[in-house]
């Protein structure tokens, strides 16, 4: 294959090397196992650089979903509940899963239906940001429910980066707009 991606055809190695030297490019073997082997005339340094940049960009956009935990007690005060709910909403907005856990103590263990009721209420209130992945289950002295976000971590991260870039741009424009009138007065 030629430097512009065109088909040169089957040629001898010497001819291919001469074509590469004339174009001041490298002769790179693309498919060594095919008969005959396929080679391409290209700038190998640029090719490696572009591949490294693509890999770097893919790593930057890659994000692992983390399981965050929010713990309740069965007799939780309304303000404490709201604080924990807002915290869970923040986790879900960021693209993380939330594990809601109720800790039972003493005679509270004989009332699992109240725990289910509390977790269902919690799930309804955060339904705007996530969906129940696993229903409430009892695990020893605890009751656990997992809520998954509507958007995955990479989407949330991309959205967050776009919002940051927008605010930076607005700040730059504000500084530029504020600086020009002050310069006119002097």
C-alpha positions in Angstrom: 0.0 0.0 0.0 1.2 3.5 -0.8 1.6 6.5 1.5 -1.9 7.8 0.7 -3.5 4.4 1.3 -3.7 3.5 -2.4 -3.0 0.0 -3.7 0.4 -0.4 -5.3 0.0 -4.1 -5.9 2.4 -7.1 -5.5 6.0 -5.8 -5.9 9.4 -7.1 -4.9 10.9 -6.0 -1.5 13.6 -4.0 -3.2 11.0 -2.0 -5.2 8.9 -1.4 -2.1 12.0 -0.2 -0.2 13.0 2.1 -3.0 9.4 3.6 -3.1 9.6 4.2 0.6 13.0 5.9 0.4 11.8 8.1 -2.5 8.8 9.2 -0.3 11.1 9.7 2.7 8.9 7.3 4.7 9.1 3.9 6.4 8.1 0.5 5.0 6.0 -1.1 7.7 4.8 -4.8 7.6 1.1 -4.6 8.4 0.0 -8.3 7.9 3.1 -10.6 8.1 1.1 -13.9 8.0 -0.8 -13.3 4.8 0.4 -14.6 1.4 2.1 -12.4 0.2 2.8 -10.3 3.3 1.2 -6.8 3.3 3.4 -3.8 3.8 2.5 -0.1 4.0 4.5 3.0 3.3 4.0 5.4 6.2 5.7 7.6 8.8 6.1 5.0 11.6 7.1 7.6 14.2 3.8 9.5 13.6 1.9 6.2 13.6 3.3 5.3 17.0 2.6 8.8 18.4 -1.0 8.7 17.2 -1.5 5.3 18.7 -0.1 6.4 22.1 -2.4 9.5 22.0 -5.4 7.4 21.4 -4.5 5.0 24.2 -3.9 8.0 26.5 -7.3 9.5 25.7 -9.0 6.1 26.2 -7.4 5.8 29.6 -8.5 9.3 30.6 -12.1 8.7 29.6 -12.1 5.3 31.3 -13.8 5.3 34.6 -14.5 2.6 37.1 -17.9 2.5 38.8 -17.4 2.4 42.6 -19.8 1.0 45.1 -20.5 3.8 47.7 -22.2 3.0 51.0 -24.8 4.9 52.9 -25.7 3.5 56.3 -29.0 4.1 58.2 -30.4 3.1 61.5 -34.0 2.1 61.7 -34.9 5.0 64.0 -33.2 7.8 61.9 -34.1 11.4 62.4 -35.6 13.3 59.4 -32.6 15.7 59.0 -30.1 12.8 59.2 -32.1 10.9 56.6 -32.2 14.0 54.2 -28.4 14.4 54.6 -27.8 10.7 53.7 -30.2 11.0 50.8 -28.5 14.0 49.4 -25.1 12.3 49.8 -26.5 9.3 47.9 -27.8 11.5 45.1 -24.4 13.0 44.7 -22.9 9.6 44.4 -25.5 8.6 41.7 -24.9 11.9 39.8 -21.2 11.0 39.7 -22.0 7.6 38.2 -21.3 5.5 41.2 -23.5 2.7 42.6 -25.0 3.2 46.1 -25.3 0.5 48.7 -28.0 1.5 51.2 -27.6 -0.4 54.4 -29.8 -0.4 57.5 -28.2 -1.5 60.7 -30.5 -3.4 63.1 -29.8 -3.5 66.9 -31.5 -5.5 69.6 -35.2 -5.8 69.2 -35.2 -3.9 65.9 -34.2 -7.2 64.3 -37.7 -8.5 64.8 -39.1 -5.6 62.6 -37.5 -6.2 59.1 -40.7 -4.9 57.4 -39.9 -1.4 58.8 -36.4 -1.6 57.2 -37.9 -2.6 53.9 -40.4 0.3 54.1 -37.5 2.8 54.8 -35.4 1.4 51.9 -38.3 1.5 49.5 -39.0 5.2 50.5 -35.3 5.9 50.0 -35.4 4.2 46.5 -38.4 6.3 45.5 -36.8 9.5 46.5 -33.6 8.9 44.6 -35.3 7.3 41.6 -34.6 10.5 39.5 -30.9 9.6 39.7 -30.8 5.8 39.8 -32.7 2.6 39.7 -32.9 -0.3 42.2 -30.4 -3.0 41.1 -31.0 -5.4 44.0 -34.0 -5.4 46.2 -33.6 -5.2 50.0 -32.1 -8.4 51.5 -31.3 -9.3 55.1 -27.6 -10.1 55.7 -27.2 -10.9 59.4 -28.0 -7.8 61.4 -28.1 -5.6 58.3 -30.5 -5.0 55.4 -28.9 -4.1 52.1 -30.2 -2.6 48.8 -28.1 -1.6 45.8 -29.1 1.4 43.6 -27.4 1.8 40.2 -27.1 5.2 38.4 -29.0 6.0 35.3 -25.8 7.1 33.5 -22.5 5.3 33.7 -19.4 6.8 35.2 -17.8 7.8 31.9 -20.9 9.7 30.8 -21.0 11.5 34.1 -17.3 12.3 33.9 -17.7 13.7 30.3 -20.6 15.8 31.4 -18.7 17.1 34.4 -15.7 18.0 32.2 -17.9 19.8 29.7 -19.5 21.8 32.5 -16.0 22.8 33.8 -14.9 23.9 30.4 -18.0 26.0 30.0 -17.5 27.7 33.4 -13.8 28.3 32.5 -14.8 29.9 29.2 -17.4 32.1 30.9 -14.7 33.2 33.4 -12.3 34.1 30.6 -14.9 36.1 28.8 -15.9 37.9 32.0 -12.2 38.8 32.7 -11.8 39.9 29.1 -15.0 42.0 29.1 -14.1 43.5 32.5 -10.6 44.4 31.5 -11.5 46.3 28.3 -13.7 49.0 30.0 -11.1 49.6 32.6 -8.5 50.1 29.9 -10.7 52.6 28.1 -11.0 54.9 31.2 -7.2 55.1 31.7 
